[in-house]
């Protein structure tokens, strides 16, 4: 799941996520829009705050292995 979709489902803003993972709002905005790739630390923090719903693959554009 993409960060934007998760945020929309949970009615959260860039500011909400930024506060939860101690990052700047502008960083979250750029990551969410795909302008920049997050650092590994930021990816792990997003993974954690989303309870594993947004994985690093969402940012790295890797495909899921076939089932």
Wavefront OBJ file of the C-alpha trace (Angstrom):
o trace
v 0.000 0.000 0.000
v 1.239 3.493 -0.778
v 1.675 6.056 1.966
v -0.887 8.406 0.364
v -3.543 5.695 0.380
v -2.800 4.726 3.986
v -2.941 8.357 5.087
v -6.251 8.912 3.286
v -7.792 5.789 4.850
v -6.681 6.907 8.291
v -7.500 10.585 7.728
v -3.976 11.750 8.500
v -2.000 14.655 7.094
v 1.668 15.028 6.260
v 1.959 16.908 9.548
v 0.437 14.026 11.504
v 2.944 11.545 10.073
v 5.808 14.002 10.515
v 4.943 14.386 14.202
v 4.678 10.634 14.727
v 8.114 9.894 13.223
v 9.922 13.142 14.111
v 10.524 14.355 10.558
v 9.814 17.655 8.809
v 6.453 18.024 7.102
v 8.270 18.875 3.866
v 10.162 15.571 4.053
v 6.953 13.577 4.401
v 5.330 15.536 1.587
v 8.255 14.913 -0.795
v 8.403 11.220 0.134
v 4.629 10.783 -0.236
v 4.619 12.459 -3.661
v 7.598 10.410 -4.856
v 9.844 13.438 -5.289
v 12.526 11.789 -3.149
v 13.122 8.309 -1.845
v 13.169 8.135 1.959
v 16.206 7.059 3.928
v 16.179 3.548 5.338
v 15.512 5.010 8.785
v 12.491 6.942 7.499
v 11.178 3.877 5.653
v 11.419 1.820 8.838
v 9.665 4.553 10.844
v 6.848 4.742 8.277
v 6.570 0.949 8.264
v 6.316 0.998 12.051
v 3.796 3.840 12.342
v 1.572 2.220 9.681
v 1.678 -1.153 11.456
v 3.429 -2.668 8.455
v 0.823 -1.545 5.923
v 3.302 0.683 4.039
v 6.435 -1.322 3.311
v 9.803 -0.221 1.903
v 8.711 -1.770 -1.416
v 6.144 1.024 -1.722
v 9.025 3.486 -2.032
v 11.491 1.343 -3.953
v 8.978 0.392 -6.640
v 9.768 -3.278 -6.313
v 7.168 -5.755 -7.403
v 5.736 -8.284 -5.041
v 6.813 -11.867 -5.668
v 4.175 -14.023 -7.347
v 1.905 -15.916 -4.975
l 1 2 3 4 5 6 7 8 9 10 11 12 13 14 15 16 17 18 19 20 21 22 23 24 25 26 27 28 29 30 31 32 33 34 35 36 37 38 39 40 41 42 43 44 45 46 47 48 49 50 51 52 53 54 55 56 57 58 59 60 61 62 63 64 65 66 67
